[in-house]
Amino acid sequence: MKRALTTLALIAGLAAPAYASECGGNFNAFVKDLRNEAEANGYDAGLTKRFFANVRQDQNVLAADRRQGVFQMDFTSFSRRLISQGRINTGKRKAQEYSAVFDRIEREYGVSRGVLLAFWAFETDYGGFQGDINTLNALVTLAHDCRRPELFRPQVFAALELYRRGNFDPQRTTGAWAGEIGMVQMLPADILENGVDGDGDGQVSLKTSAPDALMSGGKMLQHLGWRAGEPWLQEVEVPANMDWSLSGTAQALPVSKWQAMGVRPRSGAWDGKGLKAKLILPQGRNGPAFVAYPNFDVYFEWNQSFTYVLTAAYFGTRLMGGPVFNAGNPDPGLEGAEMKALQSKLAARGHDVGKIDGILGAGTRAATQAEQQRLGLPADAWPTRALLNAL
């Protein structure tokens, strides 16, 4: 999971000294600075020596960090790739097997089993593939790399604290390339803050205990702002004469207003009457359509990819018995070089689209919608060749 990470006071101290090697430079010198910082914050020199003794820079981690082309896929393609009948069937079996655990999660944290089952499925295929990369090597490598050191440097010290407590082995703990550990892939700081002994054995083991992993995930979602018992996503049908500029993740309206505009659930009744919701059109006005309730925003604290978040949220509804979404007939989207060309043109007009990477993220969507409005095109935030040509 690519979350925005928090620096815990118990890890770094309230007045940690600044070191020259915040990132980059000689790797061994960087590791030495990490050791010095840990010892300055009260960690025993022998402990830190053992912890960092065999740490190595992992070039495979850097390659993986730069190779995330899967997020260039549109929602329909991405969801069909991740959601299989086998994953649905396994999810139903897991829901029955751990029914008592899910009951406890819903009672204590207010998080639906469908939400956690979807994360469990996507992150590790229900625990089957948790990653085989040395976690400490991954964290130190990413902390040393100057792309996002502020995200990963605190995680090194979180792992050190787990080691001090006897819950992390610097040589044997493995996980994903970005340093996440266990069945629902949590970073060390998240484990420190939200780890739960779900099976009552006196330990928090997210790699081997499904109750521990699921309970910890539920607690973390609650910590991130999950609202107990509320829905998160619902598929809808939209009228052809909508004001498309009202769609997107930037603004929420009461369900009653969407209803007055002719938006209606594709099946059943409204899940969130009395709540505000956002109209999400991942592939424009002719593609799938959803309303996203306040809990949907919490997904972005877990993972910052719009496509991943929407797919995980949708899969959660499927695992709770929801229907297969209507893919519609969206206008063809932009791919690769075309998307980069669009981002360059949007940036030239003063829009903040972030990195020119060919990925349709939140910044590119917002800029697309603004330019569609300016040009008199349907402002549904879905970039097409018509918009690219108009720019």
Salt bridges, closest charged atoms under 4 A:
GLU37 OE1 - ARG153 NH2 2.64
GLU39 OE2 - ARG35 NE 3.36
ASP65 OD2 - ARG147 NH1 2.95
ASP65 OD1 - ARG148 NH2 2.30
GLU97 OE1 - LYS94 NZ 3.98
ASP103 OD1 - ARG113 NH2 2.48
GLU106 OE2 - ARG113 NE 2.86
GLU108 OE2 - ARG104 NE 2.95
ASP125 OD1 - ARG87 NE 3.16
ASP145 OD1 - ARG66 NH2 3.16
GLU161 OE2 - ARG164 NH2 2.70
GLU161 OE2 - ARG165 NE 2.82
ASP169 OD2 - ARG172 NH1 3.26
GLU180 OE2 - LYS2 NZ 3.70
ASP190 OD2 - ARG3 NH2 2.43
GLU193 OE2 - HIS223 NE2 3.27
GLU230 OE1 - ARG227 NE 3.00
GLU235 OE1 - ARG266 NH1 2.96
GLU237 OE1 - ARG264 NE 3.05
ASP297 OD1 - LYS278 NZ 3.07
ASP331 OD2 - ARG285 NH1 3.72
GLU338 OE2 - ARG385 NE 2.99
GLU371 OE1 - ARG349 NE 3.11
GLU371 OE2 - HIS351 NE2 2.73
GLU371 OE1 - ARG374 NH2 2.74
ASP380 OD2 - ARG285 NH1 3.35
